[in-house]
Amino acid sequence: MRFLVDAQLPPALARRIESLGHDAQHVFDVGLATASDDRIRRHAGQTAAVIVTKDEDFAVHRIMHPGPPIVWIRTGNTRRAELLRSFETKLSEIVAAIEAGETLVELS
């Protein structure tokens, strides 16, 4: 599965996802660090990527409009190591949900 990690999350999350056997890029990797949400959605759609974000706007937009699947991380501020560990623990559930047709997966 392919993932696109949004700007408010660390590039290390994309690297961790890659280390677990998936394709992942951070918006910095593809020149979208300051891009609009619409541009990020278009890029994810064109590359068949799941957007990983903390931005509620992506989740709200996905509920109301078609587009790429969203993994919405709803945890508060956490240390990077804790975020990476938590995401790694839940990655198989995330992949299964998206493969089953879920378009919005919330992690809290």
N, C-alpha and C positions, 0 to 999 in steps of 0.2 A: 504494500500500500504506500501511497505517496502523501507526504504531509508538507504543509507550508506553515511555519511558525511565525506568528505576528510579532510586531516590534516590542510590545511590552513584556515579552518573554525572552529569556536569555538564549543566545545562539547555542549555548551548551545543550539546550533541550533538543534542538535539531540533531546535534552530534550524537546524543544519547539514543534517539530514535533510530538513527542510522546504524549505530552499534548493535541494535537489536534486530537488524535485518530488513529494515524498511528504508525507502527513499525519503529523505527529508532535507528541506532547505529552510533557512531563515530568510525573512524578507531582506535582510542586509545582503545575503548571498546573491540575490537576483535584482539588486538595484531598486528595491521597493521600500526602503526604510522610511521614507517620508511620503509614500504614496497614499492616495485616498483609499478609503475602504472599498469603493467601487473598483478601483484599479486592482487592488489585491484580490477581490472576488473574481474579476475577469481573468487574471493570471492563474488563479487556482482552477477556474473552470477550463481554461485552455490546456492546462497541464494535468488535469484530472487529480488535483490535490485536495486533501482535506485540510481546512484551515484550523489551526490550533491557536486559540486566542483567549485573552482575559477580557476583551472588549465586548460588553453587553450589546452594543450596536450590531455586531455581526449576528448574534443570536436572534435578536428581534427581527432583523432584516430577513433571516433565513426562515423564520416562522411565517412571515407574510409573503415571501417571494421565493421562486425557485432559485437554485444555485448550488454551489458545492457544499458538501457536508461540513459541519462545524463541530469542533470539540471546544466547548466553552469551559474554561477553567475558572471555577467560582471560588476558589480558596482565597483567603486574604493574603496579605504579604507574608511570604515564607522565605526562608533561606533557600538558595539555589540548590544545595544538596538535597534538601527535603523535597523540593518541587520535582527534581529529577527522579528521586526514589519513588515518590508517589505516582508519577506518570508511568514509570517503568512497571510498577506493580499492577496498574490498571490497563496497560497497553493491550493485552490480549482481549479484555472485555470491550475496549474501544473498537478494535478491529472487528470483533464478532458483531457488535451492534451495527457498525457501518455496513458490513457485508450483508447483514440481515435487512438492510434498507433504511435504517435510522438516518436522519439527516441532521439531527442536533443531539449531541451527546454532552451531557453536563457532568462535570467532575467537581465535587465539593469536598 
